[in-house]
Amino acid sequence: VDQVSESRSQFRIHHVLDALIASLHPETRKVPVDPILSGDQQLQMNSLPGVLTQVISNLILNSVNHAFEQQETAQIDIHYYQQGDDIIFEYKDNGCGVDKSLHQKIFEPFYTSKRGTGGSGLGLNLVFNLVSQKLKGELSFDSEVGKGVQMIITLPKDLPYEPDESE
């Protein structure tokens, strides 16, 4: 978690996430899947863009590595919008989904369905920790086998300042 760039700034969400999706193209083209980003291109946040890109990057790579083995056409949709003082990010894929019995486990450290094939089991644990601790947001998850995953990440548009941000 400490490796992530932590400089706070005002940024355009679309610009930051569009650049991220372009940088992930070498990975996403293996599936192939082209993540579709939608939302107000002028919408801005005052937050930690490096942490946000780490979160979205982990979600995309998690889908690329786990979701699409049996999909003819892979799809990832990322939609964002403002609701009150929050920015809502809706992340969806049309992959294989996750059994209900595993919904709590997927955010535990070291849980992976790809043990021995390169999965560390830290991707979604890191996502959860970054969203809740660094970005002061909330994450909800829903999935059914065969129906992909949906994550809703609610983040404050203006990240509250910590009493001592130098820690």
LINQUI-V795593 format. One record per residue. N is the residue number from 1. D_CENTER is the distance of its C-alpha to the mean C-alpha in Angstrom with 1 decimal. Layout:
N/D_CENTER + N/D_CENTER
This chain:
1/14.4 + 2/17.4 + 3/16.8 + 4/14.2 + 5/16.0 + 6/16.8 + 7/18.8 + 8/18.5 + 9/19.2 + 10/19.5 + 11/17.4 + 12/16.9 + 13/13.3 + 14/14.2 + 15/15.9 + 16/13.2 + 17/10.5 + 18/13.4 + 19/14.5 + 20/11.3 + 21/11.5 + 22/15.2 + 23/14.9 + 24/13.0 + 25/15.8 + 26/17.9 + 27/15.3 + 28/14.5 + 29/18.2 + 30/19.1 + 31/17.9 + 32/18.5 + 33/15.7 + 34/15.1 + 35/11.8 + 36/13.3 + 37/12.3 + 38/14.4 + 39/15.5 + 40/18.2 + 41/18.5 + 42/20.4 + 43/18.1 + 44/17.7 + 45/16.2 + 46/17.9 + 47/15.4 + 48/13.9 + 49/12.5 + 50/12.2 + 51/10.0 + 52/7.7 + 53/7.7 + 54/7.4 + 55/4.1 + 56/3.0 + 57/5.9 + 58/5.6 + 59/3.9 + 60/6.6 + 61/9.0 + 62/8.9 + 63/9.9 + 64/12.3 + 65/13.8 + 66/14.2 + 67/14.3 + 68/16.8 + 69/20.0 + 70/22.0 + 71/20.5 + 72/22.9 + 73/20.6 + 74/16.9 + 75/14.7 + 76/11.1 + 77/11.0 + 78/8.9 + 79/11.3 + 80/11.8 + 81/15.0 + 82/17.0 + 83/18.6 + 84/21.2 + 85/19.9 + 86/16.2 + 87/13.5 + 88/11.8 + 89/8.5 + 90/9.0 + 91/6.9 + 92/9.8 + 93/11.3 + 94/15.1 + 95/15.2 + 96/17.4 + 97/15.6 + 98/16.0 + 99/19.4 + 100/19.8 + 101/21.4 + 102/18.3 + 103/16.0 + 104/16.8 + 105/17.0 + 106/13.6 + 107/12.5 + 108/15.8 + 109/16.3 + 110/17.7 + 111/17.1 + 112/16.7 + 113/18.2 + 114/18.9 + 115/21.3 + 116/23.7 + 117/21.9 + 118/19.6 + 119/16.8 + 120/16.7 + 121/15.0 + 122/13.1 + 123/9.6 + 124/8.5 + 125/11.2 + 126/9.9 + 127/6.5 + 128/9.1 + 129/11.6 + 130/9.9 + 131/9.0 + 132/12.5 + 133/14.6 + 134/13.7 + 135/12.2 + 136/14.5 + 137/12.3 + 138/11.9 + 139/9.6 + 140/11.3 + 141/11.1 + 142/13.6 + 143/14.9 + 144/18.3 + 145/19.7 + 146/20.1 + 147/18.0 + 148/14.5 + 149/11.5 + 150/10.3 + 151/7.9 + 152/9.1 + 153/8.0 + 154/11.3 + 155/12.0 + 156/15.5 + 157/16.5 + 158/18.7 + 159/17.5 + 160/20.5 + 161/22.6 + 162/23.2 + 163/27.0 + 164/26.7 + 165/23.8 + 166/25.6 + 167/24.9
